[in-house]
C-alpha cells in the first residue's frame, strides 16, 4: 500500500528527513517554507527594513536560501532589501562555474549580485595559494579569507546583516568539530542562529534547523538552478571526518542532528573559563581576538615565505612576537618585506580598511 501524505492524505512522494513523515510534493514544499519562516520568527533573525546580504556560492544551500527568503519576504512582508553577495576565491573549474549559476539566479530572482574576489582583496587566488603551500592547510586559508571577504563585501553594500546557507547538518558537524578541537569560545556561539548580534555586521542562519536532505528535495521539487560539484580542495578538509560521523549516526537515528544542536544550545561555560576578548586588528581594522587578525598573519606568511605563520601551534610568547613583527612591518614595510608582493593586498589598501 502506497504511503499517504501526513497532511492531506494524498499519495506521498517524499519522506521528510527532519520529521520522518511522508508527504506529497505540495505539502512538503509548504511545510519546508513554513519551517524556515518559523525559524526566522522564533529566533528574531530580521528587523523590518534591514538591508540583507545573502551569501551566495551557487550551491544548493545558498540557492535555496535565496529563493525561500525572496519568497517569504514577499508573502510575509518582512520588508527586507535583499542582495546577493558572492566570493570568487579563484578556483579554476569550480568557483568560476558555480558563479555562473549565481548570475542566473540574479536574473531569475531579481536580486542584485555583487562579487568580491580574493585576488582583489588579498593579491592571491586560492589556486596560487595551493600552488605555494600544497593541499594540507588550504581550507584554513580559504575559510579565514572567505569570512573576511564576505564581511568586506557586505560593508561595501551597506548591508546590516549577512545570512548564510548553513543547515542543520552543518551545525551538528561544527559542534562536533569544536568539541574535538577544545575550542570553548566557538563552541559557545556556534549554535546561535545569529552571531555577532552586538557587532557592526551580525550573521544569521535561517536554515539552522533545516536538514540537508530536505533542502535537496526542496531544490529538486522547485527545479532550482544550482551548482553541485564539490570544491576540488575540499577532500582534505578536517571537517570531512565530522561529516562522515554525523551521516553514520543519522542513518541509525535521524533525530541525532537536532539532538546535537540542542546539546550545543544547552552547553554553559563555567564563569572561571577565560573567553577571548574581541577587538580590532591593528593592521587591517578587521574584528579579531588578537592584536593582528588571522587573515593578516596568513597573508604575511604567504608574502614572506613563512608558511607556518598563523598555522602552526606556537607558544603564546612566540605568537606575540609574530604580531609585533607584523605591526612593525606595517609601520616600516621595508624592514621585513610586509605585503609588498601585491599592491592589491587588503592590508595595504585604505579602501579595504573597515572601522568597527
Buried (B, 14 or more C-beta within 10 A) or exposed (E): EEBBBBBEEBEBBBBBBBBEBBBBBBBBBBBBBEBBBEBBEEBEBBEEEBBBBBBBBBBBBBBBBBBBBBBBBEEEEBEBBBBBBBBBBBBEEBBEEBBEBBBBBBEEBEBEBBBBBBBBBBBBBBBBBBEBBEEEBBBBBBEBBBBBBBBBBBBBBEBBBBBBBBBBBBBBBBBBBBBEEEBBBBBBBBBBBBBBEEEEBBBBBBBBBBBBBBBBBBBEBBEBBBBEEEBBBEEEBEBEEBBEBBBEBBEEEBEBBBEBBEBBEEBEEEEEEEEEEEEBBBBBBBBBEBBBBBBBBBBBBBBBEBBEBBBEEBEEEEBBEBBEBBBEBBEEBEEBBBBBBBEBBBBBBEEBBBEB
